[in-house]
Amino acid sequence: MNRPIVIVVPCFNEEKRLDGDAFAGYARRNPDVGFLFVDDGSRDRTAERLEELRVSEPTGIAVHAMATNCGKAEAVRTGMLMALAGDREAVGYWDADLSTPLDEIQPFCDVLRGNPKILAVLGCRVRRLGADVRRRSSRHYLGRVFATAASLVLGLPIYDTQCGAKLFRADPRVRDVFASPLTSRWVFDVEVIARLRSGLDDLQAEQLLYEQPLRRWSDVPGSKLGPRQMLTALLDLLRIWHSIR
């Protein structure tokens, strides 16, 4: 796939939720954007669905199958390294369930193109007037607790580390971030941001990272976030804090 912008889409058992028409249609209408689907050892018919999708739009869609289920973090990391191996302008990752609609990709690209100092654009789910951001109250408040803890760990005034929509400039610094396995399974996004800001003071880090408020976002049935997962996430966060100190 020879497109300047590649979005990695990690998939695990997405047979029933994957909107293949949406991805294929976007790739067809936007010849500068391609999708690399990484099948993380799915046990349903995800692999078959992805192959059908690739055949339907071979110039804009590629598929990589992991030999076994390794977790979302490793699926993302593998896809990002594959995408960065080509001649790219930008690479990123996006949730397969399209909780963040694909039409949000272009505003992310505009931010990178408009400011050459920015290295990463991070989706930010802020419920506000003029935006259609729909999130269950329980997830919102659990998310705010976690986001506050993540902000303290990172030493950055970041609002939303966990949104599954992120775009990075194709840069050696980004390749370095994904060069070694991520240690966190649940909150690898925080670890990615921690690696990006490694060695930088607060001001330098804030100039490299940009949070893009989403115009639309919605909870998708099947997403998992509860007290047990939150506890695991907080323990992962503590490990990340120790690793960067």
ABEGO torsion letter per residue (X at the ends): XBBABBBBBBBBGAAAABBAAAAAAAAAABAABBBBBBBBGBABAAAAAAAAAAAABAAABBBBBBABBAEAAAAAAAAAAAAAABBBABBBBBBAAGABBAAAAAAAAAAAAABAABABBBBBBBBBBGBBBBBBAAAAAAAAAAAAAAAAAAGBBBABAABABBBBBBBAAAAAAAABBBABAAAAAAAAAAAAABGBBAAAAAAABBBBBBABBBBBBGBBBBAAAAAAAAAAAAAAAAAAX
